C-alpha cells in the first residue's frame, strides 16, 4: 500500500492553482477513480484530478503540483494505459482541450482532441492525413506520445511541430517534429518527459468520398478483429510487434506469436485475452490491474519458453505496481 498524501500538500496545490488562474481555474476532483478515465476501465482513485481544458490550465496545474511537491501524472484519452488499483498519490492532470483550427493545408489541434473526431473533422473539409488510423482510441496528444499508427504508417509522419512544456509546467515552447524522435510506437517523450499542449498536423486535399471509404474500411477491419472498448474495455494491443526478420520485411505481429502459444481465451481473474486477437487483453467484468499484469506475465512467459522471444509491453503502467498473482506458469508462484 502506497503512503497517503499529506492533506496540507493537497490544499497547497489548490491554493496555488487558484492563485495562478483565478476564476479561470479548472475543476478539481478529489478521490476520482481512474477507472472512469481509461479505456480498460481499471484504476483506483487519484488524490486530485484536474480537468485542464486549455494549455494555460495544463501549465498552471503542473506548476501548482511542483509548488506543492506533489507527483503529477498527465492523462489524455486513457487508451494504451493500465492504472494501478491503488490509483495515483498526487495530482492527475487531464489534458482536455480539443479545439481545431484549419488553415492552408494544416490543422492546429489541441492535444485533448479525440483522435477519431479529428479524423472526421479533416474528412468534412476534404483533407486527408490520418484516416488510416480510424478507430484507434485516445486523443491526439496520446497518439503523438506513443507515435500511434497501423498498416505501416504513424502519426509522427504528419506532425509539423507541437507546443510543449516540461512536467513542472516550465519552458513552454514550440518544437519541430524532429524534436520528438518518432520511431515505431515510440517518441522521445518517453525518455525526456514533456507535455504536448497542441500540434500542427500536415494535411492534403483529397476527395471526401475517398477519405470516407478508407475510414469505413479501417473501422470495419477493427470491428472484425478488435473489441469495442465501450462494451469490452481494453487498452488496445498489449505488446509491441517484433522487429522485421530481415531488412525490408514487415514487423512480426506479437499476436501471431501469442496465437502459436495458445493465448486466446487465457484468463486471470476477470482479465481475459480477446477471443479474436491474441495480443489484446479485455476487462471481462471487474478485472484488477493485478489481474491484467499477471495475465500479461503469463503471455510473456509462454512466448519466452516456446520461442526465446521477450515481448515488450506497448501498454504503459502508472501508479504503485503490485507483484503478479501466484500462477502455475510463472516462476516462484
Beta strands, then each sheet from edge to edge (+ up, - down):
strand 1: 28-33
strand 2: 45-52
strand 3: 72-75
strand 4: 81-83
strand 5: 88-95
strand 6: 100-103
strand 7: 106-110
strand 8: 127-128
strand 9: 149-150
strand 10: 153-154
strand 11: 159-166
strand 12: 173-176
strand 13: 194-202
strand 14: 204-205
strand 15: 234-237
strand 16: 267-268
strand 17: 271-273
strand 18: 280-283
strand 19: 316-318
sheet 1: 1+ 2- 5- 3-
sheet 2: 4+ 19+
sheet 3: 6+ 7- 13+ 11- 12+
sheet 4: 8+ 14-
sheet 5: 9+ 10-
sheet 6: 15+ 18- 17+ 16-
end
